[in-house]
Structure formats: C-alpha cells, structure tokens
C-alpha cells in the first residue's frame, strides 16, 4: 500500500508551540481520508496542537478555520470533510480584538 502525502500548514501562533515547524506532512492511504483523519495523524507527534485546533468533542474550535485546498471545511462537513490525496490543509487562527 502506498501512502500519498497531505501537507498541513500551520499558522505562526501554532508554529511557535512546536519549535517553528511551518507544516506537517502526513501520509494517507487510498485518498479516503477526512479532516479528522489528517489532524489525528498530524498531531501524533505534536499533541499540544490538538487542543488548540479541536474541542473536547473532536470538532474544530469555534475560532479556528480549516481549509482543504482553499475550501473552508468549517462551513461544510467540518472534521468529516473529505481530504483528497496530495491536498494542502491550512489551519487558520482567528484574530480578534477591539
């Protein structure tokens, strides 16, 4: 079975938590993955990221956006969004203030 890489791109705020790593590459079999699968694999070595991106139910946190090849997964199926082989998954932290 061959694995196809998917790249998870981290924002600066999350990079700081993992020693400046700008992206995490994960291998997926057969292209049948979801956002949840990709995040599970990406966070194996960086557990601190999981709590920053997903809540206690495993859903994407309210102030975090996840894009799969430029499409906002948080506006659709969320963690159940399909991730095709070779995709780029961007995690974006909302910045707010007043």
Backbone as a chain_set.jsonl record, in Angstrom:
{"seq": "XXXXXXXXXXXXXXXXXXXXXXXXXXXXXXXXXXXXXXXXXXXXXXXXXXXXXXXXXXXXXXXXXXXXXXXXXXXXXXXXXXXXXXXXXXXXXXXXXX", "coords": {"N": [[0.844, -1.176, 0.0], [0.647, 2.146, -0.935], [1.466, 5.362, 0.327], [0.065, 8.573, 0.15], [1.187, 11.858, 0.312], [-0.139, 14.454, 2.41], [-0.228, 17.839, 3.097], [-0.134, 19.713, 6.029], [-0.584, 22.92, 6.863], [0.637, 25.213, 9.149], [-0.35, 28.038, 11.157], [1.478, 30.967, 12.287], [1.143, 31.295, 15.11], [0.613, 28.696, 16.044], [2.865, 27.413, 15.112], [4.831, 28.358, 16.784], [4.409, 26.825, 19.042], [5.424, 24.364, 18.446], [8.14, 24.431, 17.998], [8.664, 26.021, 15.748], [7.966, 24.669, 13.425], [6.754, 24.802, 10.194], [4.971, 23.331, 8.657], [3.291, 20.148, 8.535], [3.756, 17.011, 7.263], [1.732, 14.367, 6.295], [1.102, 10.923, 5.644], [-1.343, 9.401, 3.657], [-3.46, 6.667, 3.026], [-4.857, 5.492, 0.03], [-6.447, 7.803, -0.414], [-8.847, 8.168, 1.012], [-9.464, 9.798, 3.184], [-10.488, 11.923, 5.959], [-10.851, 15.275, 7.302], [-10.606, 14.939, 10.066], [-9.111, 12.536, 10.19], [-6.703, 13.373, 9.024], [-5.879, 15.402, 10.823], [-5.611, 13.851, 13.148], [-3.405, 12.237, 12.468], [-1.467, 14.209, 11.932], [-1.124, 15.377, 14.407], [0.011, 13.475, 16.051], [2.718, 13.532, 16.842], [2.737, 16.011, 17.876], [1.041, 16.736, 20.164], [0.113, 18.938, 21.611], [-1.013, 20.652, 19.78], [-3.504, 19.632, 19.123], [-5.46, 20.27, 21.113], [-5.601, 22.973, 20.702], [-6.733, 23.25, 18.218], [-8.952, 21.518, 18.005], [-11.983, 20.847, 19.847], [-13.182, 19.356, 22.97], [-14.931, 17.463, 22.007], [-13.865, 16.721, 19.664], [-14.367, 18.306, 17.522], [-13.794, 21.055, 15.237], [-12.526, 23.946, 16.698], [-14.398, 26.903, 17.602], [-13.196, 29.379, 16.906], [-11.344, 28.765, 15.001], [-10.279, 28.074, 11.721], [-10.348, 25.686, 9.115], [-9.003, 24.854, 6.087], [-9.331, 23.02, 3.117], [-7.508, 22.532, 0.401], [-8.072, 25.212, -0.204], [-10.811, 25.423, 0.255], [-13.255, 26.127, 2.676], [-13.528, 24.057, 5.249], [-14.818, 24.235, 7.654], [-17.225, 25.41, 7.2], [-18.721, 23.55, 6.03], [-18.82, 20.173, 6.135], [-17.128, 20.019, 8.291], [-15.005, 18.27, 10.481], [-15.53, 15.942, 9.157], [-15.11, 16.4, 6.51], [-14.029, 15.398, 3.33], [-10.655, 14.635, 2.4], [-8.641, 14.904, -0.269], [-6.07, 12.942, -1.892], [-2.8, 14.274, -1.818], [-3.526, 16.8, -0.979], [-3.598, 20.155, 0.397], [-3.837, 21.274, 3.605], [-4.867, 23.912, 5.393], [-4.552, 25.494, 8.508], [-6.099, 27.998, 10.263], [-5.933, 30.512, 12.628], [-8.331, 32.505, 14.237], [-8.124, 36.015, 14.552], [-8.823, 38.339, 16.894], [-10.085, 41.269, 18.478], [-10.256, 44.468, 20.057]], "CA": [[0.0, 0.0, 0.0], [1.44, 3.365, -0.98], [0.903, 6.498, 1.045], [0.129, 9.837, -0.556], [1.343, 12.912, 1.318], [-1.005, 15.609, 2.573], [0.516, 18.832, 3.876], [-0.903, 20.516, 6.971], [0.128, 24.184, 7.01], [0.342, 25.797, 10.461], [-0.159, 29.481, 11.306], [2.589, 31.344, 13.16], [0.839, 31.075, 16.522], [0.777, 27.267, 16.33], [4.264, 27.061, 14.836], [5.605, 28.673, 17.986], [4.218, 25.755, 20.031], [6.111, 23.142, 18.003], [9.509, 24.728, 17.622], [8.788, 26.716, 14.477], [7.633, 23.807, 12.291], [5.745, 25.504, 9.398], [3.984, 22.404, 8.123], [3.453, 18.748, 8.894], [3.348, 16.143, 6.159], [1.223, 13.07, 6.73], [0.806, 10.004, 4.559], [-2.69, 8.838, 3.685], [-3.656, 5.545, 2.114], [-6.013, 5.423, -0.856], [-7.195, 9.04, -0.562], [-10.17, 8.082, 1.637], [-9.311, 10.422, 4.495], [-11.261, 13.104, 6.336], [-10.084, 16.254, 8.071], [-10.297, 14.321, 11.366], [-8.005, 11.588, 9.984], [-5.476, 14.141, 8.769], [-5.459, 16.036, 12.074], [-5.134, 12.785, 14.037], [-2.035, 11.867, 12.062], [-0.564, 15.358, 12.05], [-0.904, 15.736, 15.805], [0.608, 12.361, 16.799], [3.979, 13.975, 17.453], [2.548, 17.386, 18.357], [-0.237, 16.647, 20.877], [-0.318, 20.258, 22.08], [-1.798, 21.301, 18.73], [-4.862, 19.105, 19.066], [-6.32, 21.068, 21.982], [-5.709, 24.329, 20.156], [-7.495, 23.2, 16.971], [-10.227, 20.818, 18.208], [-12.527, 20.885, 21.199], [-13.239, 18.068, 23.67], [-15.744, 16.531, 21.208], [-13.137, 16.427, 18.436], [-14.803, 19.236, 16.472], [-12.926, 22.221, 15.059], [-12.901, 25.014, 17.628], [-15.191, 27.988, 17.036], [-12.382, 30.461, 16.358], [-10.32, 28.186, 14.129], [-10.755, 27.692, 10.391], [-9.542, 24.683, 8.431], [-9.255, 24.888, 4.656], [-8.808, 21.905, 2.341], [-7.293, 23.046, -0.957], [-8.712, 26.517, -0.336], [-12.233, 25.373, 0.602], [-13.456, 26.199, 4.12], [-14.148, 22.838, 5.779], [-15.627, 24.555, 8.821], [-18.549, 25.846, 6.734], [-19.395, 22.392, 5.464], [-18.889, 18.96, 6.947], [-16.195, 20.097, 9.415], [-13.987, 17.227, 10.561], [-15.91, 14.86, 8.24], [-14.805, 16.831, 5.15], [-13.048, 14.538, 2.655], [-9.359, 15.216, 2.046], [-8.081, 14.113, -1.371], [-4.622, 12.702, -1.918], [-1.992, 15.404, -2.243], [-4.147, 18.064, -0.568], [-2.995, 21.095, 1.351], [-4.797, 21.608, 4.653], [-4.414, 25.091, 6.134], [-5.211, 25.8, 9.763], [-6.05, 29.445, 10.464], [-6.475, 31.001, 13.905], [-8.995, 33.805, 14.143], [-7.512, 37.074, 15.329], [-9.872, 39.287, 17.252], [-9.686, 42.269, 19.454], [-11.087, 45.659, 19.919]], "C": [[0.889, 1.238, 0.0], [0.707, 4.484, -0.256], [1.104, 7.755, 0.222], [0.234, 10.949, 0.473], [0.259, 13.982, 1.242], [-0.24, 16.567, 3.461], [-0.441, 19.645, 4.739], [-0.069, 21.759, 7.269], [-0.325, 24.858, 8.302], [0.523, 27.314, 10.45], [0.965, 29.755, 12.31], [2.353, 31.045, 14.622], [1.02, 29.605, 16.907], [2.199, 26.803, 16.073], [5.12, 27.275, 16.081], [5.515, 27.569, 19.027], [4.984, 24.48, 19.699], [7.494, 23.446, 17.431], [9.679, 25.334, 16.251], [8.476, 25.884, 13.247], [6.521, 24.473, 11.478], [4.653, 24.594, 8.837], [4.326, 20.983, 8.546], [2.951, 17.929, 7.711], [2.908, 14.799, 6.72], [0.93, 12.224, 5.499], [-0.577, 9.402, 4.728], [-2.806, 7.737, 2.655], [-4.936, 5.73, 1.31], [-6.86, 6.686, -0.961], [-8.587, 9.029, 0.05], [-10.168, 8.736, 3.021], [-10.278, 11.584, 4.689], [-10.336, 14.085, 7.046], [-9.696, 15.658, 9.421], [-9.128, 13.353, 11.25], [-6.68, 12.324, 9.824], [-4.977, 14.783, 10.059], [-4.958, 15.004, 13.079], [-3.693, 12.43, 13.722], [-1.048, 13.002, 12.275], [-0.196, 15.644, 13.496], [-0.305, 14.62, 16.644], [1.867, 12.816, 17.52], [3.877, 15.367, 18.051], [1.202, 17.48, 19.069], [-0.77, 18.006, 21.323], [-1.209, 20.953, 21.053], [-3.259, 20.861, 18.748], [-5.822, 19.944, 19.902], [-6.504, 22.499, 21.511], [-6.619, 24.373, 18.927], [-8.873, 22.575, 17.172], [-10.665, 20.904, 19.663], [-12.588, 19.473, 21.793], [-14.096, 17.031, 22.949], [-15.054, 16.143, 19.902], [-13.519, 17.313, 17.265], [-13.829, 20.408, 16.381], [-13.441, 23.35, 15.959], [-13.558, 26.184, 16.89], [-14.334, 29.054, 16.347], [-11.203, 29.964, 15.522], [-10.981, 27.836, 12.795], [-9.788, 26.659, 9.823], [-9.972, 24.686, 6.964], [-8.601, 23.679, 3.995], [-8.731, 22.372, 0.894], [-8.084, 24.331, -1.196], [-10.186, 26.56, 0.003], [-12.392, 25.291, 2.118], [-14.222, 24.978, 4.62], [-15.07, 23.137, 6.948], [-17.014, 25.06, 8.436], [-19.349, 24.684, 6.154], [-19.47, 21.266, 6.464], [-17.909, 18.961, 8.12], [-15.164, 18.993, 9.378], [-14.298, 16.03, 9.666], [-15.641, 15.215, 6.774], [-13.771, 15.901, 4.527], [-11.776, 15.313, 2.302], [-8.76, 14.353, 0.937], [-6.569, 13.943, -1.238], [-3.909, 13.942, -2.433], [-2.516, 16.765, -1.819], [-3.238, 18.893, 0.323], [-4.088, 21.5, 2.321], [-4.208, 22.761, 5.462], [-5.241, 25.255, 7.398], [-5.008, 27.286, 10.0], [-6.678, 29.771, 11.808], [-7.15, 32.328, 13.656], [-8.25, 34.8, 15.033], [-8.615, 38.079, 15.621], [-9.348, 40.26, 18.275], [-10.522, 43.503, 19.256], [-10.351, 46.898, 20.274]], "O": [[1.782, 1.365, 0.838], [-0.523, 4.531, -0.238], [2.178, 7.98, -0.337], [-0.553, 10.984, 1.418], [-0.195, 14.36, 0.162], [0.335, 16.157, 4.47], [-1.427, 20.195, 4.249], [1.012, 21.67, 7.851], [-1.52, 25.05, 8.524], [1.442, 27.824, 9.809], [1.347, 28.876, 13.083], [3.263, 30.587, 15.313], [1.529, 29.308, 17.988], [2.686, 25.895, 16.746], [6.011, 26.482, 16.388], [6.443, 27.388, 19.816], [5.174, 23.619, 20.558], [7.949, 22.79, 16.494], [10.737, 25.181, 15.64], [8.697, 26.344, 12.127], [5.436, 24.695, 12.015], [3.538, 25.045, 8.576], [5.469, 20.658, 8.867], [1.841, 18.143, 7.224], [3.614, 14.176, 7.513], [0.558, 12.743, 4.447], [-0.939, 8.947, 5.813], [-2.304, 7.864, 1.539], [-5.978, 6.085, 1.862], [-7.93, 6.63, -1.566], [-9.435, 9.82, -0.363], [-10.83, 8.241, 3.933], [-10.81, 12.147, 3.732], [-9.187, 13.765, 7.351], [-8.569, 15.852, 9.877], [-8.247, 13.341, 12.11], [-5.668, 11.944, 10.414], [-3.785, 14.72, 10.361], [-3.983, 15.255, 13.787], [-2.859, 12.334, 14.622], [0.07, 12.785, 12.74], [0.912, 16.098, 13.783], [-0.125, 14.798, 17.848], [2.052, 12.505, 18.697], [4.827, 15.852, 18.666], [0.319, 18.217, 18.632], [-1.983, 18.198, 21.403], [-2.068, 21.755, 21.42], [-4.149, 21.646, 18.42], [-6.903, 20.292, 19.425], [-7.471, 23.159, 21.891], [-7.208, 25.411, 18.627], [-9.854, 23.033, 16.587], [-9.848, 21.016, 20.577], [-12.104, 18.516, 21.188], [-13.999, 15.841, 23.247], [-15.579, 15.343, 19.127], [-13.054, 17.103, 16.145], [-13.124, 20.712, 17.343], [-14.633, 23.659, 15.974], [-13.301, 26.415, 15.708], [-14.725, 29.575, 15.302], [-10.199, 30.658, 15.362], [-12.114, 27.356, 12.762], [-8.576, 26.743, 10.022], [-11.152, 24.539, 6.648], [-7.449, 23.355, 4.283], [-9.753, 22.583, 0.242], [-8.687, 24.515, -2.253], [-10.769, 27.644, 0.036], [-11.738, 24.477, 2.769], [-15.435, 24.884, 4.43], [-16.004, 22.379, 7.21], [-17.895, 25.126, 9.293], [-20.527, 24.835, 5.828], [-20.106, 21.386, 7.511], [-17.865, 17.989, 8.875], [-14.509, 18.793, 8.354], [-13.428, 15.19, 9.437], [-15.918, 14.407, 5.888], [-12.736, 15.64, 5.139], [-11.826, 16.492, 1.953], [-8.408, 13.198, 1.174], [-5.896, 14.714, -0.554], [-4.369, 14.583, -3.379], [-1.993, 17.788, -2.262], [-2.268, 18.409, 0.905], [-5.135, 22.007, 1.918], [-3.184, 22.608, 6.128], [-6.469, 25.166, 7.369], [-3.882, 27.782, 9.945], [-7.804, 29.366, 12.097], [-6.615, 33.183, 12.95], [-7.805, 34.459, 16.129], [-9.257, 38.6, 14.709], [-8.281, 40.066, 18.857], [-11.389, 43.558, 18.384], [-10.915, 47.99, 20.209]]}, "num_chains": 1, "name": "protein.A"}
